[in-house]
Amino acid sequence: MNVLEFTIPVAHDQSVIVQEDAMPYFYPYLHRHNEAQLIWILEGEGTLIAGTDIHTFNSNDIFLLGANQPHLFKSNPDYFSAESNKQIRSVMVFFNPYGNLAPLFQLPEMVSLLAFIRQHSGGFKLPATYVTAVSQLILAIQTATDAERITRFIELLTNLYQFNSKFTPLSAAALTQVSENEGIRISNIYNYVMHNLDKAITLDDIAHKANLTPPAFCRYFKKHTGSTFITFLNQLRVNEACKKLTSGKDEAVAMIAYGCGFNSITNFNRIFKDVTGVSPREYLNHYKGNY
């Protein structure tokens, strides 16, 4: 995966950095940074791309993103409307276990926590059961100062370590280093696709957006993402369909299928099952059974 390098605003007197954002929508480019990032989404909905994998995010979700892991929190299309009064709010904890904190993690007592961080270099989503406890620890770090902040940070990691068996990686994709221009080009492709999921997207269209011929685009996309463009497009469309199926609006399955860019119900059902392992109806029944 090739991505835009991004340097967070670093407080030189802090090894654990807490940042709170309130904006119309999330930062719109695929990027990565040296720091691992624990993010608590207080308000906002959309699609998370982590490595080469696609996930849905909602208010009160908590994710860990590994150091140098490519990611993009893409707010839903309605956040970009000129008439929108929506906003996103999040609190993030940034830390670099191989930077200023390296001496801390070299202590014998920290071996298990460093192993935990390395184990989850592909990131994870925190199960809902633990959100209340972890969000309180994030707030404690945010209000702490000096040495107390490190103490609270270790307490946070210790709690996450205790929940370890419940986590599923967000992504296992390998990472490569690329130029800023390449990262922006990939981001622009992703942005175009996510803003036009409800429309027919031809290979000619997307290749033109990338200033490539269709054969060259196919090679480029596969090389830089590890996935074919059609696979990526289908995953995004199915992810959008899953969000609509579980939105509580009781839209007809056919309307959801066409609204996510599928040209027939048969095609939608086949691709949905290929991506999720179940039919749209089975997916919805399973979701309702958990609530």
C-alpha positions in Angstrom: 0.0 0.0 0.0 1.4 3.4 -1.0 0.4 6.4 1.1 0.9 10.0 1.9 3.4 10.5 4.7 1.9 12.7 7.4 3.7 14.2 10.4 1.5 15.0 13.4 1.9 18.3 15.3 4.5 17.1 17.9 4.7 18.6 21.3 8.4 18.4 22.0 7.8 18.3 25.7 5.5 15.3 25.5 6.1 11.6 24.6 2.4 10.7 24.6 0.3 13.2 22.6 -3.4 13.7 23.0 -5.3 15.6 20.2 -9.0 16.4 20.2 -10.6 17.3 16.8 -14.0 18.8 16.0 -14.3 19.3 12.2 -16.8 19.1 9.4 -15.3 15.7 8.3 -12.2 13.6 8.8 -8.8 14.3 7.1 -9.6 13.1 3.6 -6.3 11.5 2.5 -4.9 8.1 2.9 -1.8 8.6 5.2 0.4 7.2 7.9 2.7 8.5 10.6 5.5 7.1 12.8 3.2 7.1 15.8 0.7 4.4 16.7 -2.8 6.0 17.1 -5.6 5.2 19.5 -8.7 7.0 18.3 -12.0 7.3 20.1 -14.7 8.6 17.7 -17.1 10.6 19.7 -19.2 11.7 16.7 -19.1 10.6 13.1 -19.9 7.8 10.7 -18.2 6.5 7.6 -15.7 4.1 6.1 -12.2 3.2 7.5 -9.6 2.0 5.2 -6.7 0.4 7.1 -4.0 -1.1 5.0 -5.9 -2.8 2.2 -9.0 -3.7 4.4 -12.3 -1.8 4.6 -14.4 -1.3 7.7 -17.3 0.8 8.9 -17.0 3.2 11.8 -19.6 4.9 13.9 -19.9 7.2 16.9 -18.3 5.7 20.1 -16.0 3.3 18.2 -12.4 3.0 19.4 -9.6 1.8 17.0 -5.9 1.3 17.4 -3.9 2.0 14.3 -0.3 0.7 14.2 2.8 2.8 13.7 3.2 3.5 10.0 -0.1 1.8 9.2 -1.8 3.4 6.1 -5.3 4.6 7.0 -8.1 6.8 6.0 -11.3 7.7 8.0 -13.7 8.6 5.1 -16.7 10.5 6.4 -20.0 9.5 4.8 -20.9 11.6 1.7 -23.6 13.7 3.5 -20.8 15.3 5.6 -19.4 16.9 2.5 -22.8 18.5 1.5 -22.8 22.3 1.4 -26.0 22.2 3.5 -24.6 19.8 6.0 -24.4 20.9 9.7 -22.8 17.6 10.7 -19.4 17.4 12.3 -16.9 14.8 13.5 -15.4 14.8 16.9 -12.6 12.5 18.1 -9.9 12.2 20.8 -6.7 10.6 19.7 -3.7 9.3 21.6 -0.4 9.2 19.6 2.7 7.4 20.8 5.9 6.1 19.2 7.2 3.0 21.0 10.4 3.2 18.9 10.9 7.0 19.4 10.9 8.9 22.6 9.3 6.0 24.4 11.8 3.4 23.4 13.8 3.5 26.7 10.5 3.0 28.6 9.6 -0.1 26.5 13.1 -1.5 27.0 12.5 -2.0 30.7 12.0 -5.7 31.7 8.6 -4.9 33.1 7.4 -3.5 29.7 8.4 -6.5 27.6 4.8 -7.9 27.5 3.3 -4.5 26.5 5.9 -4.0 23.7 5.1 -7.5 22.4 1.4 -6.5 22.5 2.0 -3.4 20.4 4.1 -5.4 17.9 1.4 -8.1 17.8 -1.2 -5.5 16.8 0.8 -3.5 14.2 -2.2 -4.1 11.9 -4.5 -2.3 14.3 -7.8 -3.5 15.8 -11.3 -2.3 16.7 -12.1 -2.3 20.4 -15.1 -4.5 21.2 -18.1 -2.4 22.4 -18.0 -4.1 25.8 -14.7 -2.3 26.6 -15.4 1.1 25.1 -16.6 2.8 28.4 -13.6 1.6 30.4 -11.0 2.6 27.7 -12.6 5.9 26.9 -12.3 6.9 30.6 -8.6 6.0 30.5 -8.2 8.1 27.3 -9.8 11.1 29.1 -7.5 10.5 32.1 -4.5 10.8 29.8 -5.9 13.9 28.2 -6.2 15.7 31.6 -3.0 14.4 33.1 0.3 16.3 33.1 4.0 15.4 33.2 4.8 12.0 34.8 1.2 11.3 35.6 0.5 11.2 31.8 3.0 8.4 31.4 1.5 6.6 34.4 -2.0 6.8 32.8 -0.6 5.7 29.5 0.9 2.6 31.0 -2.5 1.9 32.7 -4.2 2.2 29.4 -1.9 -0.2 27.6 -2.2 -2.6 30.6 -5.9 -2.7 30.2 -5.8 -3.2 26.5 -3.3 -6.0 27.0 -5.8 -7.7 29.4 -8.4 -7.6 26.6 -6.0 -8.9 24.0 -7.8 -12.2 23.2 -10.8 -10.3 22.0 -9.1 -8.3 19.2 -9.2 -9.0 15.5 -6.6 -7.2 13.3 -7.9 -4.5 11.0 -5.3 -5.3 8.4 -2.3 -7.5 7.7 -1.0 -5.7 4.7 2.7 -5.1 4.2 3.9 -1.5 4.1 6.2 0.3 1.7 7.7 3.8 1.6 6.7 6.0 -1.3 6.7 9.6 -2.4 4.1 12.2 -1.4 2.9 12.4 -5.0 2.2 8.7 -5.2 0.3 8.9 -1.9 -1.9 11.8 -3.2 -2.6 9.9 -6.4 -3.8 6.8 -4.5 -5.8 9.0 -2.2 -7.5 10.8 -5.1 -8.5 7.4 -6.6 -10.0 6.4 -3.3 -11.8 9.7 -2.8 -13.3 9.6 -6.3 -14.6 6.0 -5.9 -16.1 6.7 -2.4 -17.9 9.8 -3.7 -19.3 8.0 -6.7 -20.3 4.6 -5.3 -23.9 5.1 -6.4 -22.9 5.6 -10.0 -21.5 3.3 -12.7 -17.7 3.6 -12.5 -16.0 2.3 -15.6 -12.3 1.4 -15.9 -11.9 4.2 -18.4 -13.3 6.7 -15.9 -11.0 5.8 -13.1 -8.0 5.4 -15.3 -8.6 8.9 -16.7 -8.8 10.3 -13.1 -5.3 8.7 -12.5 -3.9 10.0 -15.8 -3.2 6.5 -16.9 -4.4 4.2 -19.7 -6.8 1.4 -18.5 -4.1 -1.4 -18.7 -1.5 0.8 -17.0 -4.0 1.7 -14.3 -4.8 -1.9 -13.5 -1.1 -2.7 -13.1 -0.6 0.5 -11.0 -3.5 -0.2 -8.7 -2.5 -3.9 -8.1 1.1 -3.0 -7.5 0.3 -0.2 -5.0 -2.6 -1.8 -3.1 -2.1 -5.5 -3.5 -5.7 -5.8 -4.8 -7.4 -5.5 -8.1 -9.5 -2.4 -8.7 -12.7 -4.5 -9.1 -12.1 -6.3 -5.8 -11.6 -2.9 -4.0 -14.7 -1.4 -5.6 -16.8 -4.4 -4.7 -15.6 -4.3 -1.1 -16.5 -0.6 -0.8 -19.9 -1.1 -2.3 -20.7 -4.1 -0.1 -19.5 -2.1 3.0 -21.9 0.7 2.0 -24.7 -1.8 1.6 -24.0 -3.2 5.0 -24.3 0.2 6.5 -27.6 0.8 4.8 -29.0 -2.6 5.7 -28.4 -1.9 9.4 -29.4 1.8 9.4 -32.9 1.1 10.7 -34.5 2.9 7.7 -36.1 -0.3 6.3 -35.0 0.3 2.8 -35.9 -2.4 0.3 -32.9 -4.6 -0.5 -33.3 -3.8 -4.2 -33.1 0.0 -3.5 -30.0 -0.5 -1.4 -28.4 -2.6 -4.1 -29.0 0.0 -6.9 -28.1 2.9 -4.5 -24.7 1.3 -4.0 -23.9 1.0 -7.7 -24.9 -2.6 -8.4 -26.6 -3.1 -11.7 -28.8 -6.1 -10.8 -30.1 -7.8 -7.7 -28.5 -11.1 -8.8 -25.1 -9.5 -9.1 -25.5 -7.8 -5.8 -26.5 -11.0 -4.0 -23.5 -12.9 -5.5 -20.9 -10.2 -4.7 -22.3 -9.6 -1.2 -21.9 -13.3 -0.4 -18.5 -13.4 -1.9 -17.3 -10.5 0.3 -19.2 -11.3 3.6 -19.8 -15.0 3.4 -23.5 -14.6 3.8 -26.5 -13.3 1.8 -27.9 -9.8 2.5 -30.9 -11.3 4.2 -28.7 -13.6 6.4 -26.5 -10.6 7.2 -29.5 -8.5 8.3 -31.0 -11.3 10.4 -27.7 -11.9 12.1 -27.4 -8.1 12.9 -31.0 -8.0 14.3 -30.3 -11.1 16.4 -27.5 -9.3 18.2 -29.7 -6.4 19.3 
